[in-house]
Amino acid sequence: MNWPLAAACLFLWILDASAKILVPMDPAQRDHLKAYGVAWWALTQGVNVEWLLNYRGGSFLMDEFPGLDERLRITGVGHESAGGAQVAAIYAEIEQSNMDRILLEKAPKVAIYAPPDTPPWDDAVTMALEYAEIDFTRIWDEEVLEGKLPEYDWLHLHHEDFTGQYGKFYGQYRGAEWYIRQQAQFEALARRMGYDKVSREKLAVALRIRDFMEQGGFMFAMCSATDSYDIALAAMNTDICASVYDGDGLDPAWESKLDYSQCVAFTGFKVITDPMVYEYSDIDLGPLTGRNVPQDQDWFSLFEFSAKWDPVPTMLTQNHTAWIQGFMGQSTAFRRERLKSHVLVLGEMEGSSEVRYIHGNVGKGTFTFYGGHDPEDYRHMVGDPETQLSLHRNSPGYRLILNNVLFPAAKKKKQKT
C-alpha cells in the first residue's frame, strides 16, 4: 500500500467531512437582516453557530444540517460552502488579525415590552424581528409586575414613557381620541395593579426591569424608552408630573429630590416638566435642546474595538460599514456629558458632544441604548406608514438592533489577563 498517498487521502476526507456553511455579512450579502434570522433559527435547531467577529462584516459559520439549505433558499440569504481547507484558512486569518470567533449556543428567549394595542410598525425592533423571522413574546405591565421577566433572556423596551407623562404628547395631541383613550387605559391599569398614579405604577415596572438586569438579563431600548427610563428612576422619591397628568401637580421640591444614583446610564440631567414641551430632559440632543444638524450631514460612526479583548462591544458593533445614517426620534441622541463614567460609547457623531449608541453593565446583566426611532425613517411622525424592511434588507442601522438580539446567545469567554 502507498502509505503517503493513503494518508493524504485520509487528510482530504477529514477536510471534506468538516465542510461548513459560511453566511458572509460584508457588502456581498443579499439580505443582512434575514441572515440574523437564519443564525437564530439554526440555534433553535440545536446547532451551534460561530460568529466571526470582524471577519467579512461579522459573518456566521455553521455546520451543514438537514433543512439549512432550504431555509437559506427560502429567505434568500447569501451563503457559501466552506470546505475544511477554507475553514482552516479562515481560522488562521482570524487568529492573526483583530478578529475573533464567538460561539453562539442557544437561541435567546426574547420579550418585547409594548402596549397590547400598539401596531407592530410603530416599533423598529418589532419590525426587525418579524422581518428576520425571530420569535418573540409581547409582554406588558401585568407580566412584569407579576414577576414574569426572569422567563426571558432579552428584553426590548418599546418607545415607552416610564415617567407617567404619556409620552409628553399633551401639547399637540391632548384632544386626539387615541390620546384620551390611552390615558384612560393606563389609569385603569394602574388602579388594577394597586397604584394610585400611572407614574407610581410605571416606576414599579422600571424597578422590576432593573432587577431583571441585575440578575443577568439583557435590556435594549430605543427612542424615549432610554432617557425616560432613567428619569423615572431618578424621580422615584418625588413627583415631576404636572397636574394635567395626575391631577395633583409637581412636588415643589422635586429638583432637589432627584437621585441620579438610581439611574443606570445618565446623571446630572435637567428635567423638563412643562407639559407643553415635547421633551423630557437635556439628556436628549434634539431640536428642542440645541440640535441643528442637516439631514445630509447626520451620520454617526461606530467605534472599532479589539475583538479578542473586548468581544462584547465588538459583537454589538458588527456591520458592513463603519458609518450609519442618523435618524430622529423623541430621544434622538445622548449628550455626552450626561453619561455616567462606566457607560461605553459604541457610536458617536464625530466632533460633537452627541453619542447615539451606548452600552453598560447593571449587576450581572447589561443595557444597550440606541437613540432615534426608526433607522430607515429619518423623521418619523405619529401616523406615518410602516417601513417596508424588504426595501432595506441591508440596513446598517437595523443591523445594530439585531446584533443585540443575538448577543445573549454568546458563550461567555474567560477574561484575558
URBELCOR-V203099 format. One record per residue. N is the residue number from 1. D_LAST is the distance of its C-alpha to the last C-alpha in whole Angstrom. Layout:
n:N d_last:D_LAST
n:N d_last:D_LAST
This chain:
n:1 d_last:50
n:2 d_last:48
n:3 d_last:45
n:4 d_last:43
n:5 d_last:44
n:6 d_last:44
n:7 d_last:40
n:8 d_last:40
n:9 d_last:42
n:10 d_last:39
n:11 d_last:36
n:12 d_last:38
n:13 d_last:39
n:14 d_last:35
n:15 d_last:34
n:16 d_last:37
n:17 d_last:36
n:18 d_last:32
n:19 d_last:34
n:20 d_last:32
n:21 d_last:33
n:22 d_last:31
n:23 d_last:32
n:24 d_last:31
n:25 d_last:31
n:26 d_last:32
n:27 d_last:35
n:28 d_last:37
n:29 d_last:36
n:30 d_last:40
n:31 d_last:38
n:32 d_last:35
n:33 d_last:35
n:34 d_last:37
n:35 d_last:34
n:36 d_last:32
n:37 d_last:35
n:38 d_last:35
n:39 d_last:31
n:40 d_last:32
n:41 d_last:35
n:42 d_last:33
n:43 d_last:31
n:44 d_last:34
n:45 d_last:35
n:46 d_last:32
n:47 d_last:31
n:48 d_last:27
n:49 d_last:26
n:50 d_last:24
n:51 d_last:23
n:52 d_last:22
n:53 d_last:21
n:54 d_last:22
n:55 d_last:24
n:56 d_last:28
n:57 d_last:27
n:58 d_last:25
n:59 d_last:27
n:60 d_last:28
n:61 d_last:28
n:62 d_last:29
n:63 d_last:32
n:64 d_last:35
n:65 d_last:37
n:66 d_last:41
n:67 d_last:41
n:68 d_last:39
n:69 d_last:41
n:70 d_last:44
n:71 d_last:41
n:72 d_last:40
n:73 d_last:44
n:74 d_last:45
n:75 d_last:42
n:76 d_last:42
n:77 d_last:39
n:78 d_last:38
n:79 d_last:36
n:80 d_last:36
n:81 d_last:36
n:82 d_last:33
n:83 d_last:34
n:84 d_last:32
n:85 d_last:32
n:86 d_last:31
n:87 d_last:28
n:88 d_last:27
n:89 d_last:27
n:90 d_last:26
n:91 d_last:22
n:92 d_last:22
n:93 d_last:23
n:94 d_last:20
n:95 d_last:18
n:96 d_last:19
n:97 d_last:19
n:98 d_last:18
n:99 d_last:18
n:100 d_last:17
n:101 d_last:18
n:102 d_last:18
n:103 d_last:21
n:104 d_last:23
n:105 d_last:25
n:106 d_last:27
n:107 d_last:30
n:108 d_last:29
n:109 d_last:32
n:110 d_last:33
n:111 d_last:35
n:112 d_last:37
n:113 d_last:38
n:114 d_last:42
n:115 d_last:45
n:116 d_last:47
n:117 d_last:50
n:118 d_last:47
n:119 d_last:48
n:120 d_last:45
n:121 d_last:46
n:122 d_last:45
n:123 d_last:41
n:124 d_last:39
n:125 d_last:36
n:126 d_last:39
n:127 d_last:41
n:128 d_last:37
n:129 d_last:37
n:130 d_last:41
n:131 d_last:41
n:132 d_last:38
n:133 d_last:39
n:134 d_last:36
n:135 d_last:38
n:136 d_last:37
n:137 d_last:39
n:138 d_last:41
n:139 d_last:41
n:140 d_last:42
n:141 d_last:43
n:142 d_last:44
n:143 d_last:41
n:144 d_last:39
n:145 d_last:41
n:146 d_last:42
n:147 d_last:38
n:148 d_last:38
n:149 d_last:34
n:150 d_last:32
n:151 d_last:34
n:152 d_last:32
n:153 d_last:28
n:154 d_last:29
n:155 d_last:32
n:156 d_last:33
n:157 d_last:35
n:158 d_last:38
n:159 d_last:39
n:160 d_last:41
n:161 d_last:42
n:162 d_last:40
n:163 d_last:42
n:164 d_last:46
n:165 d_last:47
n:166 d_last:48
n:167 d_last:46
n:168 d_last:48
n:169 d_last:51
n:170 d_last:53
n:171 d_last:55
n:172 d_last:55
n:173 d_last:56
n:174 d_last:57
n:175 d_last:60
n:176 d_last:59
n:177 d_last:59
n:178 d_last:56
n:179 d_last:55
n:180 d_last:57
n:181 d_last:56
n:182 d_last:53
n:183 d_last:53
n:184 d_last:56
n:185 d_last:53
n:186 d_last:50
n:187 d_last:53
n:188 d_last:54
n:189 d_last:50
n:190 d_last:49
n:191 d_last:53
n:192 d_last:52
n:193 d_last:49
n:194 d_last:50
n:195 d_last:49
n:196 d_last:52
n:197 d_last:50
n:198 d_last:48
n:199 d_last:46
n:200 d_last:45
n:201 d_last:45
n:202 d_last:42
n:203 d_last:40
n:204 d_last:40
n:205 d_last:39
n:206 d_last:36
n:207 d_last:35
n:208 d_last:35
n:209 d_last:33
n:210 d_last:30
n:211 d_last:30
n:212 d_last:29
n:213 d_last:26
n:214 d_last:25
n:215 d_last:26
n:216 d_last:23
n:217 d_last:26
n:218 d_last:25
n:219 d_last:28
n:220 d_last:29
n:221 d_last:32
n:222 d_last:34
n:223 d_last:37
n:224 d_last:39
n:225 d_last:37
n:226 d_last:34
n:227 d_last:35
n:228 d_last:38
n:229 d_last:35
n:230 d_last:34
n:231 d_last:37
n:232 d_last:39
n:233 d_last:36
n:234 d_last:37
n:235 d_last:40
n:236 d_last:40
n:237 d_last:42
n:238 d_last:45
n:239 d_last:47
n:240 d_last:46
n:241 d_last:49
n:242 d_last:52
n:243 d_last:55
n:244 d_last:56
n:245 d_last:53
n:246 d_last:53
n:247 d_last:57
n:248 d_last:56
n:249 d_last:54
n:250 d_last:51
n:251 d_last:50
n:252 d_last:52
n:253 d_last:49
n:254 d_last:46
n:255 d_last:44
n:256 d_last:44
n:257 d_last:42
n:258 d_last:40
n:259 d_last:36
n:260 d_last:33
n:261 d_last:31
n:262 d_last:32
n:263 d_last:31
n:264 d_last:28
n:265 d_last:27
n:266 d_last:30
n:267 d_last:32
n:268 d_last:35
n:269 d_last:37
n:270 d_last:41
n:271 d_last:42
n:272 d_last:45
n:273 d_last:48
n:274 d_last:51
n:275 d_last:52
n:276 d_last:53
n:277 d_last:50
n:278 d_last:48
n:279 d_last:45
n:280 d_last:42
n:281 d_last:41
n:282 d_last:39
n:283 d_last:36
n:284 d_last:38
n:285 d_last:39
n:286 d_last:42
n:287 d_last:45
n:288 d_last:46
n:289 d_last:43
n:290 d_last:44
n:291 d_last:42
n:292 d_last:45
n:293 d_last:43
n:294 d_last:45
n:295 d_last:44
n:296 d_last:44
n:297 d_last:41
n:298 d_last:39
n:299 d_last:36
n:300 d_last:33
n:301 d_last:30
n:302 d_last:26
n:303 d_last:23
n:304 d_last:21
n:305 d_last:17
n:306 d_last:14
n:307 d_last:15
n:308 d_last:12
n:309 d_last:10
n:310 d_last:12
n:311 d_last:14
n:312 d_last:16
n:313 d_last:18
n:314 d_last:19
n:315 d_last:20
n:316 d_last:23
n:317 d_last:24
n:318 d_last:25
n:319 d_last:28
n:320 d_last:30
n:321 d_last:31
n:322 d_last:29
n:323 d_last:32
n:324 d_last:34
n:325 d_last:37
n:326 d_last:37
n:327 d_last:39
n:328 d_last:41
n:329 d_last:41
n:330 d_last:42
n:331 d_last:39
n:332 d_last:38
n:333 d_last:35
n:334 d_last:33
n:335 d_last:34
n:336 d_last:30
n:337 d_last:31
n:338 d_last:32
n:339 d_last:28
n:340 d_last:26
n:341 d_last:23
n:342 d_last:20
n:343 d_last:22
n:344 d_last:21
n:345 d_last:23
n:346 d_last:23
n:347 d_last:27
n:348 d_last:29
n:349 d_last:33
n:350 d_last:32
n:351 d_last:34
n:352 d_last:34
n:353 d_last:33
n:354 d_last:33
n:355 d_last:30
n:356 d_last:31
n:357 d_last:28
n:358 d_last:25
n:359 d_last:23
n:360 d_last:21
n:361 d_last:20
n:362 d_last:23
n:363 d_last:22
n:364 d_last:20
n:365 d_last:22
n:366 d_last:22
n:367 d_last:25
n:368 d_last:26
n:369 d_last:29
n:370 d_last:31
n:371 d_last:34
n:372 d_last:37
n:373 d_last:39
n:374 d_last:40
n:375 d_last:38
n:376 d_last:41
n:377 d_last:44
n:378 d_last:43
n:379 d_last:46
n:380 d_last:46
n:381 d_last:49
n:382 d_last:50
n:383 d_last:52
n:384 d_last:51
n:385 d_last:51
n:386 d_last:48
n:387 d_last:46
n:388 d_last:46
n:389 d_last:43
n:390 d_last:45
n:391 d_last:45
n:392 d_last:42
n:393 d_last:40
n:394 d_last:37
n:395 d_last:37
n:396 d_last:33
n:397 d_last:34
n:398 d_last:34
n:399 d_last:31
n:400 d_last:29
n:401 d_last:31
n:402 d_last:30
n:403 d_last:27
n:404 d_last:26
n:405 d_last:28
n:406 d_last:26
n:407 d_last:23
n:408 d_last:23
n:409 d_last:24
n:410 d_last:20
n:411 d_last:18
n:412 d_last:15
n:413 d_last:12
n:414 d_last:9
n:415 d_last:6
n:416 d_last:4
n:417 d_last:0
